Amino acid sequence: MWFVDAIRGLMRPLITVYLLILATFVTLNISRHLGGVDALSPVDLMVLYKEAIAQMLFLTTTAVTWWFGSRPSQIRKGQ
């Protein structure tokens, strides 16, 4: 049974790492095919910058909420 628990415990971190690697790979390939950051206008760069900050804030909020929301409270532990 320890094997199943180990696999289950590793799924979230493995999926997270996989998705981070995949997102980086896709982003780098798109950037390379489009000519990199130099091909973007200052207006496009500002839009991209604002979008990146909004996404990072969303991901931070989601991660913090998940970490604290997934922990059982002391009341639920005692039941």
ZAMARGU-4260 file (C-alpha; in steps of 0.2 Angstrom, whole numbers, plus 5000, padded with zeros to 4 digits):
<rodrens>
0) 5000/5000/5000 | 5015/5012/5003 | 5018/5011/4984 | 5001/5017/4980 | 5002/5031/4993
5) 5019/5036/4986 | 5013/5037/4968 | 4998/5047/4974 | 5008/5059/4983 | 5020/5062/4969
10) 5006/5065/4956 | 5004/5084/4960 | 5022/5088/4960 | 5025/5078/4944 | 5011/5086/4935
15) 5016/5103/4941 | 5034/5101/4935 | 5028/5093/4918 | 5017/5108/4915 | 5030/5121/4919
20) 5042/5112/4907 | 5029/5111/4894 | 5024/5129/4896 | 5043/5135/4895 | 5046/5124/4879
25) 5030/5131/4870 | 5034/5149/4875 | 5052/5148/4869 | 5047/5140/4853 | 5034/5153/4849
30) 5046/5167/4854 | 5060/5159/4842 | 5048/5157/4828 | 5041/5175/4829 | 5058/5183/4831
35) 5059/5185/4849 | 5056/5201/4860 | 5064/5212/4847 | 5049/5209/4835 | 5037/5216/4847
40) 5032/5235/4848 | 5033/5244/4864 | 5014/5243/4866 | 5014/5225/4863 | 5028/5223/4876
45) 5017/5233/4889 | 5002/5222/4886 | 5013/5206/4888 | 5021/5213/4904 | 5004/5217/4912
50) 4997/5200/4907 | 5012/5191/4914 | 5010/5201/4931 | 4991/5197/4931 | 4994/5178/4928
55) 5008/5178/4942 | 4996/5186/4954 | 4982/5174/4950 | 4994/5159/4951 | 5001/5165/4968
60) 4983/5167/4975 | 4978/5150/4969 | 4993/5142/4976 | 4991/5150/4993 | 4973/5147/4994
65) 4975/5129/4989 | 4989/5126/5002 | 4979/5133/5016 | 4962/5127/5010 | 4967/5109/5008
70) 4973/5107/5026 | 4960/5100/5038 | 4955/5112/5052 | 4958/5106/5070 | 4939/5104/5072
75) 4938/5092/5057 | 4953/5082/5063 | 4945/5079/5080 | 4929/5072/5072
</rodrens>
